[in-house]
Amino acid sequence: MSLPVLDDALQARLREVCAAGWEFFDRFDRTVRERGFHAFVASDYDVVCGALVAHRAAGLRFLELGSASGVITILADLLGYEAFGIELDASLVATARAMAQRFGSRARFVSGSFFPAGYSYRSADGEVRTGTLGVGASGYQELGLALDDFDVVFGYPWGGEEPVLLDLMKHFGGTDSLLLMHSVNDGVLAYRNGKRLRPT
Ligand SMILES: C[S@@+](CC[C@H](N)C(=O)[O-])C[C@H]1O[C@@H](n2cnc3c(N)ncnc32)[C@H](O)[C@@H]1O
């Protein structure tokens, strides 16, 4: 299957999705995060979109770990990935589905944890805490796919949680699959088989 042409119309559509995402996040920030802790902080949509463009190729399957309002997964779908998101907060999953419908996206979202059943984190020095990464029933069964079925996996962990996603990919990710991790200071870093790739 060929990739959609990144013409003016598609770029305008991508910008509209990002704008809707920021509008939702501003409201979420004022109404939910003001009242108490919530792990959802939006990534820099423009920067992540650039990484999705740089890594796209025909026939790639994409998974967003912690897809929140769905913006990144929808961008991936519009760019030609077969795109899925897993999110622990069911109300955010409802938002993501509504957002996908609004933008005519086939992106699919499931509610649950991106940790497969049976996974537990332990670093080389015995650290087991996963920070803000929550626990819940695994979302892969509803997805009908496993983590190693995905060619490109995206996550935006909080600072210090990056080792958890690397460990998850090491144990459950596909051989040669690409992990894209967004970080506030470094943009989007790409990893394959646990090794960081040079920026493209
Ligand atoms: C820092 S936000 C990133 C949101 C979005 N990926 C983005 O880039 O804008 C992390 C998201 O992961 C979700 N989350 C945390 N732990 C999770 C888990 N174990 N399974 C699924 N989602 C999780 C949170 O609810 C939150 O929406």
The ligand as a Gaussian input file, in Angstrom:
#p B3LYP/6-31G(d) Opt

LIG

0 1
 C        3.023000      11.928000      29.468000
 S        1.416000      11.427000      28.902000
 C        1.694000      11.336000      27.136000
 C        0.425000      11.424000      26.348000
 C        0.575000      11.278000      24.827000
 N        1.263000      10.048000      24.501000
 C        1.330000      12.416000      24.193000
 O        2.442000      12.178000      23.749000
 O        0.820000      13.531000      24.155000
 C        1.399000       9.683000      29.408000
 C        0.053000       8.989000      29.209000
 O        0.238000       7.606000      29.523000
 C       -0.898000       7.131000      30.241000
 N       -0.452000       5.932000      30.998000
 C        0.307000       5.878000      32.119000
 N        0.559000       4.605000      32.456000
 C       -0.049000       3.814000      31.521000
 C       -0.150000       2.411000      31.317000
 N        0.446000       1.546000      32.134000
 N       -0.866000       1.972000      30.266000
 C       -1.497000       2.840000      29.416000
 N       -1.427000       4.186000      29.553000
 C       -0.712000       4.675000      30.585000
 C       -1.314000       8.314000      31.079000
 O       -2.668000       8.217000      31.493000
 C       -1.059000       9.479000      30.108000
 O       -2.207000       9.754000      29.338000

